[in-house]
Amino acid sequence: MRITVVGFICFLGFSLAIQYTPRTLRSHLNLDIDITTFPAYTANHFHNRVDHYNESDTRDFPQRYWVNSRHYDGAPNPPIFLLEAGETDGVTRLDALDRGIVNHLAQATNGIAIVLEHRYYGDSLPFKIFTQDTLRYLTYNQSLEDSVKFARDFHTLDHPHSASLNTAQLNHSRWIVYGGSYAGARAAHLRTLHPDVFFGGIGSSAVVHAEDDYWRYFDMIRLHQDGGCVNALSQAVQLIDAVLDLPLALPKHALKRLFGLSGLSDEDFVDTITYPLAFVQGENWDEEVSAHEFQSFCNATAGDGLVKRLLTFTPNFTLIPTCPPSASLPLGHAAYALVQYARWIDKHVATQLRAAQVRDRDATNADASAPSSMRAWGYQVCTQWGYFQGAPPLTAREAYAHRLVSKRLTLEQTSSYCLRDYNITHRPHIEEVNSLGDFQTHAHRLAFIDGSADPWREATAHSSRAADRLDSIGEPSIVIPKGTHHWDENGWLDRTQEPPLIRNVHDYAVSFVSSWLEERV
């Protein structure tokens, strides 16, 4: 990388003068979901126990679920496909009842498909406030027991919004549980821990391996995304680290101002600019549901513009007359990439942050203990799962040398909110998850489906650190080429019209599940 820090500081001073006026863009992280999109599904409620491990505690809470019974033909004991909603409002999973894998499976087997909301998410709230005391019932084992009790009791329930169900004919139904990501781990563990309840399971992008420092998230992006984009980003990140290493305030301020993030600490600054990387896992084979932010970012870092033309045609001039002669050097692609990186962040992130600051100023009664999916998942991360995403360690030499995030994103920095927001002083008890099978998790009639380019793959059964798996009807093992996060979960109404890559996965799932259901136990 042919550039000195002195030269780059001068370049910063020049580039500040050519910034554009940023425009606000709606964030995919804040989509409003309208339940009326799914008029066929009305929520039912199952009263589950707050504490499954204390018989004297009789408290319960209403756990939401939705039923698709339109493929059910009235025959006794149809297969029941349970989609675990995972760490989000269950409403966000309802589309799978119409166009996803569980719908395909129910349609092929005349079965019933159900979405079950996770405790502490959506409206399935044991408590109306999330404090350290009330969150203590948000444990992995408690939540697994929710699903077990629901499945065991389902045939005894009244379903006012699913009148076609004859519950008396469901008491010997075979349950097959499906989930993606965290919910995929749930599907795997429900099958292995409770084989008497769950006849089969499909874990898609199932994170069966919990990890405190999950720096591999960003490294998977480095290894599998567009080479030109990640190389440019890596060079820009090293320039950023070089400037932040200086014992001078002015160049740091100029750098942050270039990104539209003046006023942030060094640590908050480098954390904020990882924003586009978070969208890689949201890329999907279906353009209508795919996240496009990372591709937008890559296009920006490789596109044409004033800065690139300056760097191409006047590569060796002194950018600012007062800069020393050493500043006259080939700035090259690294500086161009950084400026384009900064422009993208200013346009798509900084403007939102400024708007949020105005909203926060106007919100005089904000309550940090108010229920939210972010607060619930943060607690789970801090107590049991880890997955703090930062820079690679020095010992991972190639990953560190070509890192996509600042070296300042240490484990201490990325996990600092655990103490701040939850008063948690210990490291996550990841052993409580990994003791359930870890990379070796397996069972008859348990399938694992992953994407080769998924940033979460290194926490799944198809991690490079896991033993190779043989694919079989009894234990299907599927890696979707170039796929990212649980690509098989969504689908089209007519699966025969899906792209071959996904149609083949869905056809195989129908085939192996149909084979499972023919087994005599």
PLY file of the C-alpha trace (Angstrom):
ply
format ascii 1.0
element vertex 521
property float x
property float y
property float z
element edge 520
property int vertex1
property int vertex2
end_header
0.00 0.00 0.00
1.95 3.03 -1.30
0.81 5.82 0.96
2.16 7.50 4.07
0.05 8.69 6.97
1.31 12.25 6.46
0.20 12.19 2.85
-3.14 10.74 3.77
-3.79 13.43 6.40
-3.28 16.03 3.70
-5.60 14.06 1.47
-8.21 14.13 4.24
-8.03 17.89 4.32
-8.63 18.04 0.59
-11.40 15.48 0.47
-13.43 17.27 3.14
-13.89 20.10 0.70
-15.52 17.89 -1.93
-18.09 16.07 0.20
-21.61 15.99 -1.12
-24.76 16.87 0.77
-26.00 13.58 2.30
-29.50 12.28 1.69
-31.55 10.17 4.05
-32.23 6.54 3.13
-34.75 4.24 4.84
-32.99 1.53 6.83
-33.84 -2.13 6.30
-33.15 -2.55 10.01
-36.27 -0.57 10.86
-38.92 -1.99 8.56
-42.48 -1.69 9.84
-44.22 -5.04 9.49
-47.95 -4.94 8.81
-49.71 -8.06 10.04
-52.55 -7.40 7.60
-50.17 -8.66 4.90
-51.19 -12.11 6.14
-55.00 -11.89 6.54
-55.39 -15.69 6.63
-53.50 -16.00 9.90
-54.79 -14.81 13.25
-52.72 -15.38 16.34
-53.67 -18.06 18.83
-52.32 -18.05 22.38
-50.96 -20.92 24.45
-50.43 -20.35 28.16
-46.92 -21.56 28.85
-45.04 -21.70 32.13
-42.73 -18.86 33.14
-40.47 -21.33 34.99
-40.43 -24.94 33.83
-38.01 -25.97 36.58
-39.96 -24.82 39.62
-43.20 -26.74 40.12
-44.33 -24.35 42.84
-44.17 -21.41 40.42
-47.57 -21.40 38.72
-47.13 -18.22 36.72
-47.73 -18.44 32.99
-47.65 -16.19 29.96
-49.50 -16.15 26.61
-47.26 -17.51 23.88
-48.38 -16.68 20.36
-48.63 -19.13 17.50
-50.17 -19.18 14.03
-51.53 -22.20 12.15
-51.67 -23.00 8.43
-54.12 -25.91 8.13
-55.27 -25.39 4.55
-53.34 -28.44 3.31
-54.78 -30.68 6.04
-57.28 -33.15 4.58
-58.87 -34.29 7.84
-57.03 -37.60 8.07
-55.98 -38.62 11.58
-52.53 -37.67 12.86
-51.18 -35.54 10.02
-47.53 -34.45 10.23
-47.09 -31.13 12.00
-44.30 -28.80 10.92
-43.26 -26.37 13.63
-41.33 -23.31 12.50
-39.42 -21.79 15.40
-39.62 -18.01 15.06
-36.40 -17.44 16.98
-35.12 -14.07 18.13
-37.72 -11.86 16.46
-41.39 -11.00 16.41
-43.22 -14.08 15.15
-45.13 -11.98 12.62
-41.93 -11.67 10.58
-42.01 -15.44 9.95
-45.59 -15.69 8.71
-44.59 -15.44 5.08
-43.03 -18.91 5.43
-46.52 -20.30 6.02
-47.47 -19.18 2.52
-44.29 -19.39 0.47
-41.58 -21.08 2.52
-40.20 -24.53 3.16
-42.71 -25.43 5.87
-45.55 -24.64 3.48
-43.94 -26.84 0.82
-43.62 -29.68 3.33
-47.18 -29.31 4.59
-48.52 -29.18 1.05
-46.63 -32.31 0.00
-47.76 -34.33 3.03
-51.24 -32.92 3.76
-49.77 -31.64 6.97
-50.16 -28.67 9.28
-47.64 -25.82 9.53
-47.23 -23.67 12.64
-45.13 -20.65 13.60
-44.35 -20.47 17.31
-43.12 -17.20 18.81
-40.20 -17.28 21.26
-40.61 -16.14 24.85
-39.67 -12.45 25.38
-40.20 -11.63 21.68
-43.16 -10.05 19.91
-46.18 -10.33 22.18
-45.05 -13.52 23.97
-43.99 -11.62 27.05
-43.73 -13.18 30.51
-43.20 -9.64 31.85
-44.04 -6.15 30.66
-40.63 -4.76 31.54
-37.17 -6.20 30.83
-35.05 -5.75 33.94
-32.19 -7.85 35.22
-34.66 -9.62 37.49
-37.34 -10.36 34.88
-34.85 -11.35 32.17
-33.46 -14.20 34.27
-36.15 -16.49 32.86
-34.82 -15.87 29.36
-32.55 -18.91 29.20
-32.02 -21.38 26.40
-33.31 -24.33 28.39
-36.46 -22.50 29.52
-37.23 -21.58 25.92
-36.66 -25.12 24.67
-39.08 -26.39 27.28
-41.65 -23.91 25.94
-41.60 -25.69 22.58
-41.70 -29.13 24.17
-44.75 -28.27 26.28
-46.48 -26.63 23.33
-46.01 -29.71 21.13
-47.13 -32.08 23.87
-50.26 -30.09 24.67
-51.23 -28.99 21.16
-53.82 -31.75 20.64
-55.62 -30.66 23.83
-56.00 -27.02 22.84
-58.91 -25.11 21.40
-57.95 -23.26 18.24
-60.61 -20.58 17.75
-58.88 -19.25 14.63
-58.28 -22.68 13.09
-61.76 -24.21 13.10
-60.85 -26.90 10.55
-58.59 -28.63 13.07
-59.98 -31.71 14.74
-57.69 -31.77 17.75
-58.86 -35.23 18.78
-57.13 -36.55 15.67
-53.75 -34.94 16.39
-52.61 -36.76 19.51
-50.32 -39.11 17.57
-49.11 -36.65 14.94
-45.43 -36.65 14.13
-43.78 -33.30 14.78
-40.95 -32.05 12.61
-39.29 -28.85 13.80
-37.63 -26.32 11.49
-35.63 -23.21 12.24
-33.04 -20.88 10.74
-29.96 -19.42 12.48
-30.55 -19.33 16.27
-33.89 -21.00 15.62
-31.98 -23.58 13.57
-29.93 -24.49 16.63
-33.21 -24.80 18.50
-34.54 -27.21 15.87
-31.41 -29.35 16.14
-31.41 -29.41 19.93
-35.14 -30.07 20.21
-34.66 -33.12 17.99
-31.60 -34.42 19.89
-32.83 -33.64 23.42
-36.50 -34.57 22.95
-36.73 -37.31 20.32
-39.92 -38.56 21.96
-41.63 -35.27 21.07
-39.95 -34.22 17.83
-39.86 -36.96 15.22
-37.55 -34.99 12.95
-35.74 -31.70 12.64
-34.24 -29.39 10.02
-31.63 -26.88 11.13
-30.90 -24.21 8.54
-27.79 -22.13 9.24
-28.11 -23.69 12.68
-25.58 -22.08 15.02
-24.95 -25.16 17.15
-21.57 -23.75 18.23
-21.61 -20.78 20.60
-18.46 -18.64 20.61
-17.45 -15.67 22.71
-15.24 -13.92 20.16
-16.82 -14.55 16.78
-14.38 -12.60 14.61
-14.95 -15.19 11.88
-18.18 -13.43 10.92
-16.24 -10.71 9.10
-13.57 -13.10 7.86
-16.18 -15.20 6.07
-17.17 -12.03 4.23
-13.54 -11.47 3.29
-13.23 -15.01 1.96
-16.48 -15.23 0.01
-17.55 -11.78 -1.19
-16.30 -9.87 -4.23
-12.51 -9.76 -4.11
-12.16 -6.23 -5.41
-14.63 -4.92 -2.85
-13.14 -6.64 0.18
-9.58 -5.76 -0.86
-10.52 -2.09 -1.15
-12.28 -2.21 2.21
-9.29 -3.89 3.85
-6.93 -1.19 2.56
-9.30 1.53 3.74
-9.51 -0.04 7.21
-5.74 -0.10 7.51
-5.62 3.58 6.62
-8.23 4.27 9.27
-6.23 2.40 11.88
-3.09 4.27 10.88
-4.77 7.63 11.40
-6.32 6.59 14.71
-2.90 5.43 15.91
-1.57 8.98 15.66
-1.16 10.94 18.92
-2.87 13.91 17.26
-6.48 15.01 17.56
-6.78 16.95 14.29
-6.36 14.09 11.80
-8.73 11.91 13.82
-11.32 14.65 13.77
-10.86 15.11 10.01
-11.31 11.39 9.45
-14.51 11.20 11.46
-15.86 14.33 9.84
-15.27 12.76 6.44
-17.61 9.94 7.48
-20.13 12.37 8.97
-19.43 10.93 12.42
-17.79 13.79 14.28
-18.09 13.52 18.02
-17.86 9.74 18.28
-15.11 8.09 20.28
-12.57 6.08 18.30
-14.21 2.84 19.44
-17.75 3.92 18.60
-16.56 5.27 15.26
-14.96 2.02 14.10
-17.97 0.08 15.34
-20.44 2.28 13.47
-18.66 2.00 10.13
-19.06 -1.80 10.09
-22.72 -1.15 9.21
-22.68 -2.36 5.57
-21.13 -5.69 6.57
-24.15 -6.58 8.69
-26.27 -6.90 5.56
-24.31 -9.72 3.93
-26.28 -12.32 5.84
-29.49 -10.75 4.51
-28.61 -11.34 0.87
-31.00 -13.83 -0.67
-31.63 -15.69 -3.90
-35.01 -13.95 -4.13
-34.42 -10.34 -5.11
-37.72 -9.26 -3.57
-36.60 -10.17 -0.05
-32.84 -9.77 -0.43
-30.84 -7.07 1.32
-28.93 -4.96 -1.19
-26.97 -2.64 1.09
-23.66 -4.47 0.88
-23.78 -4.59 -2.90
-24.62 -0.89 -2.90
-21.59 -0.33 -0.73
-19.35 -2.40 -3.01
-20.61 -0.57 -6.07
-19.79 2.72 -4.38
-16.25 1.73 -3.51
-15.61 0.64 -7.11
-17.66 3.25 -8.97
-16.55 6.33 -10.86
-16.49 9.73 -9.31
-14.58 12.97 -8.83
-12.15 11.50 -6.33
-11.32 8.53 -8.56
-10.71 10.82 -11.52
-8.42 12.97 -9.40
-6.49 9.93 -8.24
-6.29 8.53 -11.76
-5.18 11.61 -13.64
-3.25 13.56 -11.00
-1.77 10.86 -8.79
1.44 12.58 -7.69
0.56 16.17 -6.94
0.55 17.82 -3.53
-3.11 17.97 -2.56
-2.80 20.95 -0.25
-0.12 23.57 -0.88
0.89 23.67 2.80
1.52 19.91 2.96
5.16 18.78 3.01
6.75 17.35 -0.15
6.38 13.85 1.27
2.65 14.22 0.73
3.21 14.12 -3.02
2.71 10.40 -3.63
0.50 7.95 -5.46
-2.63 7.82 -3.35
-4.01 4.88 -5.28
-7.04 2.78 -4.67
-6.77 2.71 -0.88
-7.47 6.41 -0.45
-10.14 6.32 -3.13
-11.81 3.39 -1.43
-11.73 5.15 1.92
-13.36 8.30 0.57
-16.07 6.29 -1.17
-16.50 4.27 2.02
-16.91 7.53 3.93
-19.42 8.89 1.46
-21.53 5.75 1.69
-21.51 5.81 5.49
-22.37 9.52 5.55
-25.27 8.95 3.20
-26.70 5.76 4.68
-25.67 5.82 8.33
-24.65 9.24 9.62
-27.88 10.89 8.49
-29.89 8.25 10.35
-27.81 8.73 13.48
-28.39 12.46 13.39
-32.13 11.90 12.99
-32.07 9.41 15.86
-30.32 11.94 18.07
-33.12 14.41 17.40
-35.73 11.77 18.23
-33.90 10.84 21.42
-33.78 14.50 22.44
-37.53 14.76 21.94
-38.32 11.49 23.75
-38.39 12.59 27.36
-39.81 9.35 28.78
-37.62 6.75 27.07
-37.47 3.58 29.15
-34.41 1.36 28.74
-36.31 -1.54 30.30
-39.11 -1.48 27.71
-39.58 -4.83 25.94
-37.80 -5.14 22.61
-36.26 -7.88 20.51
-32.92 -6.07 20.60
-32.87 -6.02 24.38
-33.94 -9.66 24.63
-31.35 -10.93 22.14
-28.63 -8.78 23.68
-29.30 -10.47 26.99
-29.09 -13.92 25.41
-25.82 -13.01 23.73
-24.31 -11.70 26.94
-25.39 -14.63 29.09
-25.04 -17.73 26.89
-24.23 -17.25 23.22
-21.42 -14.72 22.75
-21.00 -14.00 19.03
-19.31 -10.66 19.64
-18.00 -9.63 16.24
-14.71 -7.81 16.00
-11.24 -7.90 14.50
-9.29 -11.14 14.08
-6.56 -11.89 16.62
-2.93 -11.39 15.68
-2.48 -15.16 15.72
-4.80 -15.44 12.70
-2.15 -13.79 10.53
-3.80 -13.74 7.14
-7.19 -12.74 8.51
-5.61 -9.98 10.61
-3.46 -8.67 7.75
-6.52 -8.39 5.49
-9.10 -7.54 8.14
-12.30 -5.77 7.14
-12.82 -4.04 10.50
-10.57 -1.95 12.70
-8.17 -3.62 15.10
-9.85 -1.46 17.76
-12.88 -3.72 17.64
-11.58 -5.91 20.43
-13.63 -8.39 22.41
-13.61 -5.96 25.32
-15.07 -3.26 23.09
-17.66 -5.37 21.27
-19.01 -6.87 24.51
-18.91 -3.69 26.60
-22.69 -3.25 26.44
-23.18 -6.37 28.60
-22.02 -4.48 31.68
-23.52 -1.18 30.59
-27.00 -2.43 29.66
-27.44 -5.54 31.81
-24.88 -5.22 34.61
-23.42 -8.57 33.54
-19.82 -8.94 34.68
-19.06 -12.52 33.58
-18.30 -13.90 30.13
-21.16 -15.73 28.37
-21.62 -19.31 29.53
-21.14 -20.71 26.03
-20.45 -24.15 27.48
-24.15 -24.42 28.32
-24.87 -24.41 24.59
-21.83 -26.31 23.34
-22.41 -29.15 25.79
-25.54 -30.01 23.79
-23.48 -31.35 20.89
-21.50 -28.48 19.41
-20.15 -29.20 15.92
-20.88 -32.91 16.43
-24.63 -32.44 16.93
-26.42 -35.18 15.03
-29.40 -37.52 15.15
-31.37 -39.74 12.85
-33.94 -37.64 11.01
-32.01 -34.42 11.63
-30.99 -32.38 8.57
-28.50 -29.53 8.38
-28.73 -27.01 5.53
-26.13 -24.23 5.23
-24.84 -21.68 2.74
-21.22 -21.83 1.65
-20.85 -18.04 1.95
-22.86 -17.53 5.12
-20.99 -15.33 7.65
-22.43 -17.65 10.32
-21.20 -20.86 8.70
-18.23 -21.12 11.08
-20.73 -21.56 13.94
-22.67 -24.33 12.17
-22.29 -28.05 11.60
-20.60 -27.26 8.26
-17.84 -25.16 9.81
-14.30 -25.69 8.53
-13.54 -26.69 12.12
-16.13 -29.47 12.10
-15.74 -33.00 10.79
-17.03 -33.65 7.29
-20.59 -34.93 7.13
-21.93 -37.54 4.78
-25.25 -36.74 3.18
-27.96 -39.36 3.58
-31.75 -39.57 3.71
-31.52 -40.28 7.43
-29.15 -37.38 8.16
-29.24 -34.95 5.23
-26.25 -32.62 4.93
-26.59 -29.80 2.41
-24.38 -26.82 1.57
-25.91 -24.37 -0.90
-23.19 -22.97 -3.22
-22.73 -19.22 -2.73
-25.66 -19.22 -0.32
-25.77 -17.05 2.77
-28.19 -17.21 5.71
-30.95 -19.91 5.73
-31.68 -19.51 2.04
-34.04 -22.47 2.05
-36.50 -20.94 4.54
-38.25 -18.73 2.01
-39.71 -19.85 -1.28
-42.36 -19.20 -3.91
-45.98 -20.29 -3.95
-45.16 -22.74 -6.73
-41.83 -24.32 -5.93
-41.54 -25.72 -9.45
-40.96 -22.13 -10.62
-38.17 -21.43 -8.13
-34.58 -21.07 -9.39
-33.03 -24.54 -9.79
-30.53 -24.00 -6.96
-33.32 -23.53 -4.40
-35.91 -25.75 -6.03
-33.51 -28.68 -5.77
-33.06 -28.06 -2.03
-36.81 -27.82 -1.47
-37.44 -30.93 -3.59
-34.83 -32.82 -1.60
-36.40 -31.66 1.67
-39.81 -32.91 0.54
-38.18 -36.20 -0.47
-36.31 -36.90 2.75
-39.15 -35.75 5.00
-41.59 -37.96 3.08
-39.17 -40.84 3.57
-38.95 -40.12 7.30
-42.72 -40.18 7.62
-42.84 -43.63 6.07
-40.62 -45.06 8.80
-42.19 -47.28 11.40
-41.08 -46.53 14.93
0 1
1 2
2 3
3 4
4 5
5 6
6 7
7 8
8 9
9 10
10 11
11 12
12 13
13 14
14 15
15 16
16 17
17 18
18 19
19 20
20 21
21 22
22 23
23 24
24 25
25 26
26 27
27 28
28 29
29 30
30 31
31 32
32 33
33 34
34 35
35 36
36 37
37 38
38 39
39 40
40 41
41 42
42 43
43 44
44 45
45 46
46 47
47 48
48 49
49 50
50 51
51 52
52 53
53 54
54 55
55 56
56 57
57 58
58 59
59 60
60 61
61 62
62 63
63 64
64 65
65 66
66 67
67 68
68 69
69 70
70 71
71 72
72 73
73 74
74 75
75 76
76 77
77 78
78 79
79 80
80 81
81 82
82 83
83 84
84 85
85 86
86 87
87 88
88 89
89 90
90 91
91 92
92 93
93 94
94 95
95 96
96 97
97 98
98 99
99 100
100 101
101 102
102 103
103 104
104 105
105 106
106 107
107 108
108 109
109 110
110 111
111 112
112 113
113 114
114 115
115 116
116 117
117 118
118 119
119 120
120 121
121 122
122 123
123 124
124 125
125 126
126 127
127 128
128 129
129 130
130 131
131 132
132 133
133 134
134 135
135 136
136 137
137 138
138 139
139 140
140 141
141 142
142 143
143 144
144 145
145 146
146 147
147 148
148 149
149 150
150 151
151 152
152 153
153 154
154 155
155 156
156 157
157 158
158 159
159 160
160 161
161 162
162 163
163 164
164 165
165 166
166 167
167 168
168 169
169 170
170 171
171 172
172 173
173 174
174 175
175 176
176 177
177 178
178 179
179 180
180 181
181 182
182 183
183 184
184 185
185 186
186 187
187 188
188 189
189 190
190 191
191 192
192 193
193 194
194 195
195 196
196 197
197 198
198 199
199 200
200 201
201 202
202 203
203 204
204 205
205 206
206 207
207 208
208 209
209 210
210 211
211 212
212 213
213 214
214 215
215 216
216 217
217 218
218 219
219 220
220 221
221 222
222 223
223 224
224 225
225 226
226 227
227 228
228 229
229 230
230 231
231 232
232 233
233 234
234 235
235 236
236 237
237 238
238 239
239 240
240 241
241 242
242 243
243 244
244 245
245 246
246 247
247 248
248 249
249 250
250 251
251 252
252 253
253 254
254 255
255 256
256 257
257 258
258 259
259 260
260 261
261 262
262 263
263 264
264 265
265 266
266 267
267 268
268 269
269 270
270 271
271 272
272 273
273 274
274 275
275 276
276 277
277 278
278 279
279 280
280 281
281 282
282 283
283 284
284 285
285 286
286 287
287 288
288 289
289 290
290 291
291 292
292 293
293 294
294 295
295 296
296 297
297 298
298 299
299 300
300 301
301 302
302 303
303 304
304 305
305 306
306 307
307 308
308 309
309 310
310 311
311 312
312 313
313 314
314 315
315 316
316 317
317 318
318 319
319 320
320 321
321 322
322 323
323 324
324 325
325 326
326 327
327 328
328 329
329 330
330 331
331 332
332 333
333 334
334 335
335 336
336 337
337 338
338 339
339 340
340 341
341 342
342 343
343 344
344 345
345 346
346 347
347 348
348 349
349 350
350 351
351 352
352 353
353 354
354 355
355 356
356 357
357 358
358 359
359 360
360 361
361 362
362 363
363 364
364 365
365 366
366 367
367 368
368 369
369 370
370 371
371 372
372 373
373 374
374 375
375 376
376 377
377 378
378 379
379 380
380 381
381 382
382 383
383 384
384 385
385 386
386 387
387 388
388 389
389 390
390 391
391 392
392 393
393 394
394 395
395 396
396 397
397 398
398 399
399 400
400 401
401 402
402 403
403 404
404 405
405 406
406 407
407 408
408 409
409 410
410 411
411 412
412 413
413 414
414 415
415 416
416 417
417 418
418 419
419 420
420 421
421 422
422 423
423 424
424 425
425 426
426 427
427 428
428 429
429 430
430 431
431 432
432 433
433 434
434 435
435 436
436 437
437 438
438 439
439 440
440 441
441 442
442 443
443 444
444 445
445 446
446 447
447 448
448 449
449 450
450 451
451 452
452 453
453 454
454 455
455 456
456 457
457 458
458 459
459 460
460 461
461 462
462 463
463 464
464 465
465 466
466 467
467 468
468 469
469 470
470 471
471 472
472 473
473 474
474 475
475 476
476 477
477 478
478 479
479 480
480 481
481 482
482 483
483 484
484 485
485 486
486 487
487 488
488 489
489 490
490 491
491 492
492 493
493 494
494 495
495 496
496 497
497 498
498 499
499 500
500 501
501 502
502 503
503 504
504 505
505 506
506 507
507 508
508 509
509 510
510 511
511 512
512 513
513 514
514 515
515 516
516 517
517 518
518 519
519 520
